[in-house]
Amino acid sequence: MKIYFAADHAGFELKNALIEYVRTLGHEAEDCGAFAFDKDDDYPHFIAAAAKKLSDDARSGVESRAIVLGASGQGEAIVANRFRGVRCALYYGAAGVQKDAGGTSLDMIASTREHNDSNALSLGARFIRESEAKEVVAAWLDRAFPGEERHVRRIKQIDSLT
């Protein structure tokens, strides 16, 4: 599967490490920038480049994903989610044991795939170590969307908003 990557200066080093890592997992990686470290660069342009490619693929029925990185990942997720068909989840570190209202333990990365069919992942590079980022990326890439009717219905509702 093709994975688009993008980051500003805050995520630049981790982006480069993750590009190499996903290739070892057998995926094709495309770097959408930043292509050189610049402490004064701004993330919207880079993130938009990756999100646009992902959006185009989604509209064409091509399965791909995107991983975007920044200091917190917040702004990067906001930019990515502006593009039709992009469902970007945010991760900036494990929140500890998470349980729903019924007491069932949750795995947030798994939930983003199983419930929302997230096709983009935004990582807060200043909050996680490279080893944790690799674990999260591997789990996210490995998790399938089971396609339960209620989740498909909700995703269609989301997509109809734009």
CNS distance restraints for C-alpha pairs under 8 A (distance, minus, plus):
assign (resid   1 and name CA) (resid  27 and name CA) 5.13 0.50 0.50
assign (resid   1 and name CA) (resid  28 and name CA) 5.96 0.50 0.50
assign (resid   1 and name CA) (resid  63 and name CA) 6.90 0.50 0.50
assign (resid   1 and name CA) (resid  64 and name CA) 5.76 0.50 0.50
assign (resid   1 and name CA) (resid  65 and name CA) 7.77 0.50 0.50
assign (resid   2 and name CA) (resid  27 and name CA) 5.99 0.50 0.50
assign (resid   2 and name CA) (resid  28 and name CA) 4.58 0.50 0.50
assign (resid   2 and name CA) (resid  29 and name CA) 5.73 0.50 0.50
assign (resid   2 and name CA) (resid  30 and name CA) 7.25 0.50 0.50
assign (resid   2 and name CA) (resid  63 and name CA) 7.66 0.50 0.50
assign (resid   2 and name CA) (resid  64 and name CA) 5.00 0.50 0.50
assign (resid   2 and name CA) (resid  65 and name CA) 6.54 0.50 0.50
assign (resid   3 and name CA) (resid  27 and name CA) 6.99 0.50 0.50
assign (resid   3 and name CA) (resid  28 and name CA) 6.08 0.50 0.50
assign (resid   3 and name CA) (resid  29 and name CA) 4.85 0.50 0.50
assign (resid   3 and name CA) (resid  30 and name CA) 6.21 0.50 0.50
assign (resid   3 and name CA) (resid  64 and name CA) 5.83 0.50 0.50
assign (resid   3 and name CA) (resid  65 and name CA) 4.84 0.50 0.50
assign (resid   3 and name CA) (resid  66 and name CA) 5.17 0.50 0.50
assign (resid   3 and name CA) (resid  67 and name CA) 7.03 0.50 0.50
assign (resid   4 and name CA) (resid  29 and name CA) 5.95 0.50 0.50
assign (resid   4 and name CA) (resid  30 and name CA) 4.87 0.50 0.50
assign (resid   4 and name CA) (resid  31 and name CA) 6.11 0.50 0.50
assign (resid   4 and name CA) (resid  32 and name CA) 6.67 0.50 0.50
assign (resid   4 and name CA) (resid  50 and name CA) 5.55 0.50 0.50
assign (resid   4 and name CA) (resid  53 and name CA) 7.68 0.50 0.50
assign (resid   4 and name CA) (resid  54 and name CA) 7.36 0.50 0.50
assign (resid   4 and name CA) (resid  64 and name CA) 7.80 0.50 0.50
assign (resid   4 and name CA) (resid  65 and name CA) 6.28 0.50 0.50
assign (resid   4 and name CA) (resid  66 and name CA) 4.41 0.50 0.50
assign (resid   4 and name CA) (resid  67 and name CA) 6.20 0.50 0.50
assign (resid   5 and name CA) (resid  15 and name CA) 6.91 0.50 0.50
assign (resid   5 and name CA) (resid  19 and name CA) 7.27 0.50 0.50
assign (resid   5 and name CA) (resid  29 and name CA) 7.16 0.50 0.50
assign (resid   5 and name CA) (resid  30 and name CA) 6.10 0.50 0.50
assign (resid   5 and name CA) (resid  31 and name CA) 4.97 0.50 0.50
assign (resid   5 and name CA) (resid  32 and name CA) 5.69 0.50 0.50
assign (resid   5 and name CA) (resid  33 and name CA) 7.31 0.50 0.50
assign (resid   5 and name CA) (resid  50 and name CA) 6.28 0.50 0.50
assign (resid   5 and name CA) (resid  66 and name CA) 5.76 0.50 0.50
assign (resid   5 and name CA) (resid  67 and name CA) 4.99 0.50 0.50
assign (resid   5 and name CA) (resid  68 and name CA) 5.62 0.50 0.50
assign (resid   6 and name CA) (resid  15 and name CA) 7.06 0.50 0.50
assign (resid   6 and name CA) (resid  31 and name CA) 6.29 0.50 0.50
assign (resid   6 and name CA) (resid  32 and name CA) 5.12 0.50 0.50
assign (resid   6 and name CA) (resid  33 and name CA) 5.11 0.50 0.50
assign (resid   6 and name CA) (resid  34 and name CA) 6.52 0.50 0.50
assign (resid   6 and name CA) (resid  46 and name CA) 5.54 0.50 0.50
assign (resid   6 and name CA) (resid  47 and name CA) 5.39 0.50 0.50
assign (resid   6 and name CA) (resid  49 and name CA) 7.75 0.50 0.50
assign (resid   6 and name CA) (resid  50 and name CA) 6.13 0.50 0.50
assign (resid   6 and name CA) (resid  67 and name CA) 6.72 0.50 0.50
assign (resid   6 and name CA) (resid  68 and name CA) 4.82 0.50 0.50
assign (resid   6 and name CA) (resid  69 and name CA) 6.39 0.50 0.50
assign (resid   7 and name CA) (resid  11 and name CA) 5.15 0.50 0.50
assign (resid   7 and name CA) (resid  12 and name CA) 5.50 0.50 0.50
assign (resid   7 and name CA) (resid  15 and name CA) 6.47 0.50 0.50
assign (resid   7 and name CA) (resid  33 and name CA) 6.21 0.50 0.50
assign (resid   7 and name CA) (resid  34 and name CA) 5.80 0.50 0.50
assign (resid   7 and name CA) (resid  43 and name CA) 6.39 0.50 0.50
assign (resid   7 and name CA) (resid  46 and name CA) 6.32 0.50 0.50
assign (resid   7 and name CA) (resid  47 and name CA) 6.62 0.50 0.50
assign (resid   7 and name CA) (resid  68 and name CA) 5.67 0.50 0.50
assign (resid   7 and name CA) (resid  69 and name CA) 4.67 0.50 0.50
assign (resid   7 and name CA) (resid  70 and name CA) 5.76 0.50 0.50
assign (resid   8 and name CA) (resid  12 and name CA) 5.72 0.50 0.50
assign (resid   8 and name CA) (resid  33 and name CA) 7.52 0.50 0.50
assign (resid   8 and name CA) (resid  34 and name CA) 5.74 0.50 0.50
assign (resid   8 and name CA) (resid  37 and name CA) 7.97 0.50 0.50
assign (resid   8 and name CA) (resid  41 and name CA) 6.31 0.50 0.50
assign (resid   8 and name CA) (resid  42 and name CA) 6.15 0.50 0.50
assign (resid   8 and name CA) (resid  43 and name CA) 4.83 0.50 0.50
assign (resid   8 and name CA) (resid  46 and name CA) 7.07 0.50 0.50
assign (resid   8 and name CA) (resid  69 and name CA) 7.07 0.50 0.50
assign (resid   8 and name CA) (resid  70 and name CA) 5.90 0.50 0.50
assign (resid   9 and name CA) (resid  13 and name CA) 7.86 0.50 0.50
assign (resid   9 and name CA) (resid  34 and name CA) 7.37 0.50 0.50
assign (resid   9 and name CA) (resid  37 and name CA) 5.67 0.50 0.50
assign (resid   9 and name CA) (resid  38 and name CA) 5.80 0.50 0.50
assign (resid   9 and name CA) (resid  39 and name CA) 5.41 0.50 0.50
assign (resid   9 and name CA) (resid  40 and name CA) 7.43 0.50 0.50
assign (resid   9 and name CA) (resid  41 and name CA) 6.43 0.50 0.50
assign (resid   9 and name CA) (resid  42 and name CA) 7.93 0.50 0.50
assign (resid   9 and name CA) (resid  70 and name CA) 7.43 0.50 0.50
assign (resid  10 and name CA) (resid  39 and name CA) 7.80 0.50 0.50
assign (resid  10 and name CA) (resid  69 and name CA) 7.63 0.50 0.50
assign (resid  10 and name CA) (resid  70 and name CA) 5.20 0.50 0.50
assign (resid  10 and name CA) (resid  71 and name CA) 5.04 0.50 0.50
assign (resid  10 and name CA) (resid 125 and name CA) 6.61 0.50 0.50
assign (resid  10 and name CA) (resid 126 and name CA) 7.19 0.50 0.50
assign (resid  11 and name CA) (resid  15 and name CA) 5.83 0.50 0.50
assign (resid  11 and name CA) (resid  69 and name CA) 4.94 0.50 0.50
assign (resid  11 and name CA) (resid  70 and name CA) 4.64 0.50 0.50
assign (resid  11 and name CA) (resid  71 and name CA) 6.35 0.50 0.50
assign (resid  11 and name CA) (resid 124 and name CA) 7.74 0.50 0.50
assign (resid  11 and name CA) (resid 125 and name CA) 5.30 0.50 0.50
assign (resid  11 and name CA) (resid 126 and name CA) 7.77 0.50 0.50
assign (resid  12 and name CA) (resid  16 and name CA) 6.38 0.50 0.50
assign (resid  12 and name CA) (resid  34 and name CA) 6.79 0.50 0.50
assign (resid  12 and name CA) (resid  36 and name CA) 7.95 0.50 0.50
assign (resid  12 and name CA) (resid  37 and name CA) 6.59 0.50 0.50
assign (resid  12 and name CA) (resid  69 and name CA) 7.66 0.50 0.50
assign (resid  12 and name CA) (resid  70 and name CA) 7.97 0.50 0.50
assign (resid  13 and name CA) (resid  17 and name CA) 6.44 0.50 0.50
assign (resid  14 and name CA) (resid  18 and name CA) 6.11 0.50 0.50
assign (resid  14 and name CA) (resid  69 and name CA) 7.95 0.50 0.50
assign (resid  14 and name CA) (resid 125 and name CA) 6.87 0.50 0.50
assign (resid  14 and name CA) (resid 130 and name CA) 6.52 0.50 0.50
assign (resid  15 and name CA) (resid  19 and name CA) 6.13 0.50 0.50
assign (resid  15 and name CA) (resid  68 and name CA) 7.82 0.50 0.50
assign (resid  15 and name CA) (resid  69 and name CA) 6.77 0.50 0.50
assign (resid  16 and name CA) (resid  20 and name CA) 6.61 0.50 0.50
assign (resid  17 and name CA) (resid  21 and name CA) 6.23 0.50 0.50
assign (resid  17 and name CA) (resid 130 and name CA) 7.79 0.50 0.50
assign (resid  18 and name CA) (resid  22 and name CA) 6.05 0.50 0.50
assign (resid  18 and name CA) (resid 133 and name CA) 7.89 0.50 0.50
assign (resid  18 and name CA) (resid 134 and name CA) 6.80 0.50 0.50
assign (resid  19 and name CA) (resid  23 and name CA) 6.46 0.50 0.50
assign (resid  19 and name CA) (resid  29 and name CA) 5.96 0.50 0.50
assign (resid  19 and name CA) (resid  30 and name CA) 7.86 0.50 0.50
assign (resid  19 and name CA) (resid  31 and name CA) 7.62 0.50 0.50
assign (resid  20 and name CA) (resid  24 and name CA) 6.61 0.50 0.50
assign (resid  21 and name CA) (resid  25 and name CA) 6.67 0.50 0.50
assign (resid  21 and name CA) (resid 134 and name CA) 7.31 0.50 0.50
assign (resid  22 and name CA) (resid  26 and name CA) 6.61 0.50 0.50
assign (resid  22 and name CA) (resid  27 and name CA) 5.65 0.50 0.50
assign (resid  22 and name CA) (resid  28 and name CA) 7.48 0.50 0.50
assign (resid  22 and name CA) (resid  29 and name CA) 7.02 0.50 0.50
assign (resid  22 and name CA) (resid 138 and name CA) 7.80 0.50 0.50
assign (resid  23 and name CA) (resid  27 and name CA) 4.97 0.50 0.50
assign (resid  23 and name CA) (resid  28 and name CA) 5.98 0.50 0.50
assign (resid  23 and name CA) (resid  29 and name CA) 6.51 0.50 0.50
assign (resid  25 and name CA) (resid 138 and name CA) 8.00 0.50 0.50
assign (resid  31 and name CA) (resid  35 and name CA) 7.75 0.50 0.50
assign (resid  32 and name CA) (resid  46 and name CA) 6.18 0.50 0.50
assign (resid  32 and name CA) (resid  47 and name CA) 7.73 0.50 0.50
assign (resid  32 and name CA) (resid  49 and name CA) 6.07 0.50 0.50
assign (resid  32 and name CA) (resid  50 and name CA) 5.69 0.50 0.50
assign (resid  33 and name CA) (resid  46 and name CA) 5.36 0.50 0.50
assign (resid  34 and name CA) (resid  46 and name CA) 6.27 0.50 0.50
assign (resid  42 and name CA) (resid  46 and name CA) 7.99 0.50 0.50
assign (resid  43 and name CA) (resid  47 and name CA) 6.07 0.50 0.50
assign (resid  43 and name CA) (resid  70 and name CA) 7.35 0.50 0.50
assign (resid  43 and name CA) (resid  76 and name CA) 6.95 0.50 0.50
assign (resid  44 and name CA) (resid  48 and name CA) 5.86 0.50 0.50
assign (resid  44 and name CA) (resid  76 and name CA) 7.03 0.50 0.50
assign (resid  44 and name CA) (resid  79 and name CA) 6.37 0.50 0.50
assign (resid  45 and name CA) (resid  49 and name CA) 6.30 0.50 0.50
assign (resid  46 and name CA) (resid  50 and name CA) 6.73 0.50 0.50
assign (resid  47 and name CA) (resid  51 and name CA) 6.09 0.50 0.50
assign (resid  47 and name CA) (resid  68 and name CA) 6.42 0.50 0.50
assign (resid  47 and name CA) (resid  76 and name CA) 6.29 0.50 0.50
assign (resid  47 and name CA) (resid  79 and name CA) 6.62 0.50 0.50
assign (resid  47 and name CA) (resid  80 and name CA) 6.32 0.50 0.50
assign (resid  48 and name CA) (resid  52 and name CA) 5.81 0.50 0.50
assign (resid  48 and name CA) (resid  79 and name CA) 6.48 0.50 0.50
assign (resid  48 and name CA) (resid  80 and name CA) 6.26 0.50 0.50
assign (resid  49 and name CA) (resid  53 and name CA) 6.51 0.50 0.50
assign (resid  50 and name CA) (resid  54 and name CA) 6.28 0.50 0.50
assign (resid  50 and name CA) (resid  66 and name CA) 6.57 0.50 0.50
assign (resid  50 and name CA) (resid  68 and name CA) 7.87 0.50 0.50
assign (resid  50 and name CA) (resid  80 and name CA) 7.97 0.50 0.50
assign (resid  51 and name CA) (resid  55 and name CA) 5.95 0.50 0.50
assign (resid  51 and name CA) (resid  66 and name CA) 7.02 0.50 0.50
assign (resid  51 and name CA) (resid  80 and name CA) 5.19 0.50 0.50
assign (resid  51 and name CA) (resid  81 and name CA) 7.90 0.50 0.50
assign (resid  51 and name CA) (resid  83 and name CA) 6.42 0.50 0.50
assign (resid  51 and name CA) (resid  86 and name CA) 6.90 0.50 0.50
assign (resid  52 and name CA) (resid  56 and name CA) 6.08 0.50 0.50
assign (resid  52 and name CA) (resid  83 and name CA) 6.54 0.50 0.50
assign (resid  53 and name CA) (resid  57 and name CA) 6.20 0.50 0.50
assign (resid  54 and name CA) (resid  58 and name CA) 6.10 0.50 0.50
assign (resid  54 and name CA) (resid  64 and name CA) 6.51 0.50 0.50
assign (resid  54 and name CA) (resid  65 and name CA) 6.35 0.50 0.50
assign (resid  54 and name CA) (resid  66 and name CA) 6.62 0.50 0.50
assign (resid  54 and name CA) (resid  85 and name CA) 7.95 0.50 0.50
assign (resid  54 and name CA) (resid  86 and name CA) 6.81 0.50 0.50
assign (resid  55 and name CA) (resid  59 and name CA) 6.24 0.50 0.50
assign (resid  55 and name CA) (resid  83 and name CA) 6.12 0.50 0.50
assign (resid  55 and name CA) (resid  84 and name CA) 5.85 0.50 0.50
assign (resid  55 and name CA) (resid  85 and name CA) 5.40 0.50 0.50
assign (resid  55 and name CA) (resid  86 and name CA) 5.78 0.50 0.50
assign (resid  56 and name CA) (resid  60 and name CA) 6.22 0.50 0.50
assign (resid  57 and name CA) (resid  61 and name CA) 6.04 0.50 0.50
assign (resid  57 and name CA) (resid  62 and name CA) 4.77 0.50 0.50
assign (resid  57 and name CA) (resid  63 and name CA) 6.70 0.50 0.50
assign (resid  57 and name CA) (resid  64 and name CA) 6.79 0.50 0.50
assign (resid  58 and name CA) (resid  62 and name CA) 5.80 0.50 0.50
assign (resid  58 and name CA) (resid  63 and name CA) 6.75 0.50 0.50
assign (resid  58 and name CA) (resid  64 and name CA) 7.65 0.50 0.50
assign (resid  58 and name CA) (resid  85 and name CA) 5.88 0.50 0.50
assign (resid  58 and name CA) (resid  86 and name CA) 7.64 0.50 0.50
assign (resid  59 and name CA) (resid  85 and name CA) 7.01 0.50 0.50
assign (resid  64 and name CA) (resid 119 and name CA) 7.21 0.50 0.50
assign (resid  65 and name CA) (resid 119 and name CA) 4.83 0.50 0.50
assign (resid  65 and name CA) (resid 120 and name CA) 5.49 0.50 0.50
assign (resid  66 and name CA) (resid 119 and name CA) 6.45 0.50 0.50
assign (resid  66 and name CA) (resid 120 and name CA) 4.49 0.50 0.50
assign (resid  66 and name CA) (resid 121 and name CA) 6.35 0.50 0.50
assign (resid  67 and name CA) (resid 120 and name CA) 5.60 0.50 0.50
assign (resid  67 and name CA) (resid 121 and name CA) 4.83 0.50 0.50
assign (resid  67 and name CA) (resid 122 and name CA) 5.86 0.50 0.50
assign (resid  67 and name CA) (resid 123 and name CA) 7.48 0.50 0.50
assign (resid  68 and name CA) (resid  73 and name CA) 7.54 0.50 0.50
assign (resid  68 and name CA) (resid  76 and name CA) 6.53 0.50 0.50
assign (resid  68 and name CA) (resid  77 and name CA) 7.64 0.50 0.50
assign (resid  68 and name CA) (resid 120 and name CA) 7.46 0.50 0.50
assign (resid  68 and name CA) (resid 121 and name CA) 6.24 0.50 0.50
assign (resid  68 and name CA) (resid 122 and name CA) 4.76 0.50 0.50
assign (resid  68 and name CA) (resid 123 and name CA) 6.34 0.50 0.50
assign (resid  69 and name CA) (resid  73 and name CA) 5.68 0.50 0.50
assign (resid  69 and name CA) (resid  76 and name CA) 6.69 0.50 0.50
assign (resid  69 and name CA) (resid 122 and name CA) 5.56 0.50 0.50
assign (resid  69 and name CA) (resid 123 and name CA) 4.84 0.50 0.50
assign (resid  69 and name CA) (resid 124 and name CA) 6.11 0.50 0.50
assign (resid  69 and name CA) (resid 125 and name CA) 6.18 0.50 0.50
assign (resid  70 and name CA) (resid  74 and name CA) 7.81 0.50 0.50
assign (resid  70 and name CA) (resid  75 and name CA) 7.79 0.50 0.50
assign (resid  70 and name CA) (resid  76 and name CA) 6.45 0.50 0.50
assign (resid  70 and name CA) (resid 122 and name CA) 7.79 0.50 0.50
assign (resid  70 and name CA) (resid 123 and name CA) 6.64 0.50 0.50
assign (resid  70 and name CA) (resid 124 and name CA) 5.56 0.50 0.50
assign (resid  70 and name CA) (resid 125 and name CA) 5.69 0.50 0.50
assign (resid  70 and name CA) (resid 126 and name CA) 7.72 0.50 0.50
assign (resid  71 and name CA) (resid 124 and name CA) 5.19 0.50 0.50
assign (resid  71 and name CA) (resid 125 and name CA) 5.17 0.50 0.50
assign (resid  71 and name CA) (resid 126 and name CA) 5.09 0.50 0.50
assign (resid  71 and name CA) (resid 127 and name CA) 7.70 0.50 0.50
assign (resid  72 and name CA) (resid  92 and name CA) 6.61 0.50 0.50
assign (resid  72 and name CA) (resid 123 and name CA) 7.03 0.50 0.50
assign (resid  72 and name CA) (resid 124 and name CA) 3.86 0.50 0.50
assign (resid  72 and name CA) (resid 125 and name CA) 6.38 0.50 0.50
assign (resid  72 and name CA) (resid 126 and name CA) 6.36 0.50 0.50
assign (resid  72 and name CA) (resid 127 and name CA) 6.99 0.50 0.50
assign (resid  73 and name CA) (resid  77 and name CA) 6.10 0.50 0.50
assign (resid  73 and name CA) (resid  90 and name CA) 6.51 0.50 0.50
assign (resid  73 and name CA) (resid  91 and name CA) 7.31 0.50 0.50
assign (resid  73 and name CA) (resid  92 and name CA) 7.06 0.50 0.50
assign (resid  73 and name CA) (resid 122 and name CA) 5.27 0.50 0.50
assign (resid  73 and name CA) (resid 123 and name CA) 4.99 0.50 0.50
assign (resid  73 and name CA) (resid 124 and name CA) 4.17 0.50 0.50
assign (resid  73 and name CA) (resid 125 and name CA) 7.17 0.50 0.50
assign (resid  74 and name CA) (resid  78 and name CA) 6.38 0.50 0.50
assign (resid  74 and name CA) (resid  90 and name CA) 6.95 0.50 0.50
assign (resid  74 and name CA) (resid 122 and name CA) 7.52 0.50 0.50
assign (resid  74 and name CA) (resid 124 and name CA) 7.40 0.50 0.50
assign (resid  75 and name CA) (resid  79 and name CA) 6.23 0.50 0.50
assign (resid  76 and name CA) (resid  80 and name CA) 6.18 0.50 0.50
assign (resid  76 and name CA) (resid 122 and name CA) 6.42 0.50 0.50
assign (resid  77 and name CA) (resid  81 and name CA) 6.04 0.50 0.50
assign (resid  77 and name CA) (resid  88 and name CA) 5.77 0.50 0.50
assign (resid  77 and name CA) (resid  89 and name CA) 6.81 0.50 0.50
assign (resid  77 and name CA) (resid  90 and name CA) 6.35 0.50 0.50
assign (resid  77 and name CA) (resid 121 and name CA) 7.63 0.50 0.50
assign (resid  77 and name CA) (resid 122 and name CA) 5.52 0.50 0.50
assign (resid  78 and name CA) (resid  82 and name CA) 6.65 0.50 0.50
assign (resid  79 and name CA) (resid  83 and name CA) 7.76 0.50 0.50
assign (resid  80 and name CA) (resid  86 and name CA) 6.64 0.50 0.50
assign (resid  80 and name CA) (resid  87 and name CA) 7.79 0.50 0.50
assign (resid  80 and name CA) (resid  88 and name CA) 6.35 0.50 0.50
assign (resid  80 and name CA) (resid 120 and name CA) 7.74 0.50 0.50
assign (resid  81 and name CA) (resid  86 and name CA) 5.62 0.50 0.50
assign (resid  81 and name CA) (resid  87 and name CA) 5.97 0.50 0.50
assign (resid  81 and name CA) (resid  88 and name CA) 5.82 0.50 0.50
assign (resid  82 and name CA) (resid  86 and name CA) 7.64 0.50 0.50
assign (resid  84 and name CA) (resid 159 and name CA) 6.78 0.50 0.50
assign (resid  84 and name CA) (resid 162 and name CA) 6.40 0.50 0.50
assign (resid  85 and name CA) (resid 159 and name CA) 6.20 0.50 0.50
assign (resid  86 and name CA) (resid 118 and name CA) 7.57 0.50 0.50
assign (resid  86 and name CA) (resid 119 and name CA) 6.34 0.50 0.50
assign (resid  86 and name CA) (resid 120 and name CA) 6.66 0.50 0.50
assign (resid  87 and name CA) (resid 116 and name CA) 7.43 0.50 0.50
assign (resid  87 and name CA) (resid 117 and name CA) 7.31 0.50 0.50
assign (resid  87 and name CA) (resid 118 and name CA) 4.82 0.50 0.50
assign (resid  87 and name CA) (resid 119 and name CA) 5.58 0.50 0.50
assign (resid  87 and name CA) (resid 120 and name CA) 5.92 0.50 0.50
assign (resid  88 and name CA) (resid 118 and name CA) 5.73 0.50 0.50
assign (resid  88 and name CA) (resid 119 and name CA) 6.26 0.50 0.50
assign (resid  88 and name CA) (resid 120 and name CA) 4.26 0.50 0.50
assign (resid  88 and name CA) (resid 121 and name CA) 5.29 0.50 0.50
assign (resid  88 and name CA) (resid 122 and name CA) 6.59 0.50 0.50
assign (resid  89 and name CA) (resid 112 and name CA) 6.53 0.50 0.50
assign (resid  89 and name CA) (resid 118 and name CA) 6.25 0.50 0.50
assign (resid  89 and name CA) (resid 120 and name CA) 6.30 0.50 0.50
assign (resid  89 and name CA) (resid 121 and name CA) 4.99 0.50 0.50
assign (resid  89 and name CA) (resid 122 and name CA) 6.03 0.50 0.50
assign (resid  90 and name CA) (resid 121 and name CA) 5.93 0.50 0.50
assign (resid  90 and name CA) (resid 122 and name CA) 4.71 0.50 0.50
assign (resid  90 and name CA) (resid 123 and name CA) 6.14 0.50 0.50
assign (resid  90 and name CA) (resid 124 and name CA) 7.80 0.50 0.50
assign (resid  91 and name CA) (resid 109 and name CA) 7.95 0.50 0.50
assign (resid  91 and name CA) (resid 121 and name CA) 7.26 0.50 0.50
assign (resid  91 and name CA) (resid 122 and name CA) 6.08 0.50 0.50
assign (resid  91 and name CA) (resid 123 and name CA) 5.07 0.50 0.50
assign (resid  91 and name CA) (resid 124 and name CA) 6.33 0.50 0.50
assign (resid  92 and name CA) (resid 123 and name CA) 5.63 0.50 0.50
assign (resid  92 and name CA) (resid 124 and name CA) 4.48 0.50 0.50
assign (resid  92 and name CA) (resid 125 and name CA) 7.22 0.50 0.50
assign (resid  92 and name CA) (resid 127 and name CA) 5.54 0.50 0.50
assign (resid  92 and name CA) (resid 128 and name CA) 6.28 0.50 0.50
assign (resid  93 and name CA) (resid 124 and name CA) 7.74 0.50 0.50
assign (resid  93 and name CA) (resid 127 and name CA) 6.21 0.50 0.50
assign (resid  93 and name CA) (resid 128 and name CA) 5.75 0.50 0.50
assign (resid  97 and name CA) (resid 105 and name CA) 6.98 0.50 0.50
assign (resid  97 and name CA) (resid 106 and name CA) 7.55 0.50 0.50
assign (resid  98 and name CA) (resid 105 and name CA) 5.65 0.50 0.50
assign (resid  98 and name CA) (resid 106 and name CA) 5.36 0.50 0.50
assign (resid  98 and name CA) (resid 107 and name CA) 7.22 0.50 0.50
assign (resid  99 and name CA) (resid 103 and name CA) 5.21 0.50 0.50
assign (resid  99 and name CA) (resid 104 and name CA) 5.14 0.50 0.50
assign (resid  99 and name CA) (resid 105 and name CA) 4.32 0.50 0.50
assign (resid  99 and name CA) (resid 106 and name CA) 5.46 0.50 0.50
assign (resid 100 and name CA) (resid 104 and name CA) 5.46 0.50 0.50
assign (resid 100 and name CA) (resid 105 and name CA) 6.64 0.50 0.50
assign (resid 100 and name CA) (resid 106 and name CA) 6.87 0.50 0.50
assign (resid 106 and name CA) (resid 111 and name CA) 7.41 0.50 0.50
assign (resid 107 and name CA) (resid 111 and name CA) 6.07 0.50 0.50
assign (resid 108 and name CA) (resid 112 and name CA) 6.22 0.50 0.50
assign (resid 109 and name CA) (resid 113 and name CA) 6.84 0.50 0.50
assign (resid 109 and name CA) (resid 136 and name CA) 7.20 0.50 0.50
assign (resid 109 and name CA) (resid 139 and name CA) 7.36 0.50 0.50
assign (resid 109 and name CA) (resid 140 and name CA) 6.06 0.50 0.50
assign (resid 110 and name CA) (resid 114 and name CA) 6.00 0.50 0.50
assign (resid 110 and name CA) (resid 139 and name CA) 7.48 0.50 0.50
assign (resid 110 and name CA) (resid 140 and name CA) 6.65 0.50 0.50
assign (resid 110 and name CA) (resid 143 and name CA) 6.47 0.50 0.50
assign (resid 111 and name CA) (resid 115 and name CA) 5.41 0.50 0.50
assign (resid 111 and name CA) (resid 116 and name CA) 7.20 0.50 0.50
assign (resid 112 and name CA) (resid 116 and name CA) 5.18 0.50 0.50
assign (resid 112 and name CA) (resid 117 and name CA) 6.24 0.50 0.50
assign (resid 112 and name CA) (resid 118 and name CA) 5.50 0.50 0.50
assign (resid 113 and name CA) (resid 117 and name CA) 4.30 0.50 0.50
assign (resid 113 and name CA) (resid 118 and name CA) 5.13 0.50 0.50
assign (resid 113 and name CA) (resid 119 and name CA) 7.78 0.50 0.50
assign (resid 113 and name CA) (resid 140 and name CA) 7.07 0.50 0.50
assign (resid 113 and name CA) (resid 143 and name CA) 6.37 0.50 0.50
assign (resid 113 and name CA) (resid 144 and name CA) 6.51 0.50 0.50
assign (resid 113 and name CA) (resid 145 and name CA) 5.51 0.50 0.50
assign (resid 114 and name CA) (resid 143 and name CA) 7.54 0.50 0.50
assign (resid 114 and name CA) (resid 144 and name CA) 6.76 0.50 0.50
assign (resid 114 and name CA) (resid 145 and name CA) 4.80 0.50 0.50
assign (resid 114 and name CA) (resid 146 and name CA) 6.12 0.50 0.50
assign (resid 114 and name CA) (resid 147 and name CA) 7.66 0.50 0.50
assign (resid 115 and name CA) (resid 145 and name CA) 7.44 0.50 0.50
assign (resid 115 and name CA) (resid 151 and name CA) 5.59 0.50 0.50
assign (resid 116 and name CA) (resid 151 and name CA) 6.59 0.50 0.50
assign (resid 116 and name CA) (resid 155 and name CA) 6.66 0.50 0.50
assign (resid 117 and name CA) (resid 145 and name CA) 5.54 0.50 0.50
assign (resid 117 and name CA) (resid 155 and name CA) 7.91 0.50 0.50
assign (resid 123 and name CA) (resid 133 and name CA) 7.71 0.50 0.50
assign (resid 124 and name CA) (resid 128 and name CA) 6.77 0.50 0.50
assign (resid 125 and name CA) (resid 129 and name CA) 7.59 0.50 0.50
assign (resid 128 and name CA) (resid 132 and name CA) 6.22 0.50 0.50
assign (resid 128 and name CA) (resid 133 and name CA) 6.45 0.50 0.50
assign (resid 129 and name CA) (resid 133 and name CA) 6.27 0.50 0.50
assign (resid 130 and name CA) (resid 134 and name CA) 6.17 0.50 0.50
assign (resid 131 and name CA) (resid 135 and name CA) 6.36 0.50 0.50
assign (resid 132 and name CA) (resid 136 and name CA) 6.16 0.50 0.50
assign (resid 133 and name CA) (resid 137 and name CA) 6.00 0.50 0.50
assign (resid 134 and name CA) (resid 138 and name CA) 6.02 0.50 0.50
assign (resid 135 and name CA) (resid 139 and name CA) 6.19 0.50 0.50
assign (resid 136 and name CA) (resid 140 and name CA) 6.01 0.50 0.50
assign (resid 137 and name CA) (resid 141 and name CA) 5.97 0.50 0.50
assign (resid 138 and name CA) (resid 142 and name CA) 5.98 0.50 0.50
assign (resid 139 and name CA) (resid 143 and name CA) 6.12 0.50 0.50
assign (resid 147 and name CA) (resid 151 and name CA) 6.64 0.50 0.50
assign (resid 147 and name CA) (resid 152 and name CA) 5.98 0.50 0.50
assign (resid 148 and name CA) (resid 152 and name CA) 6.22 0.50 0.50
assign (resid 149 and name CA) (resid 153 and name CA) 5.98 0.50 0.50
assign (resid 150 and name CA) (resid 154 and name CA) 6.29 0.50 0.50
assign (resid 151 and name CA) (resid 155 and name CA) 6.17 0.50 0.50
assign (resid 152 and name CA) (resid 156 and name CA) 6.23 0.50 0.50
assign (resid 153 and name CA) (resid 157 and name CA) 6.36 0.50 0.50
assign (resid 154 and name CA) (resid 158 and name CA) 6.28 0.50 0.50
assign (resid 155 and name CA) (resid 159 and name CA) 6.15 0.50 0.50
assign (resid 156 and name CA) (resid 160 and name CA) 6.09 0.50 0.50
assign (resid 157 and name CA) (resid 161 and name CA) 6.75 0.50 0.50
assign (resid 158 and name CA) (resid 162 and name CA) 7.79 0.50 0.50
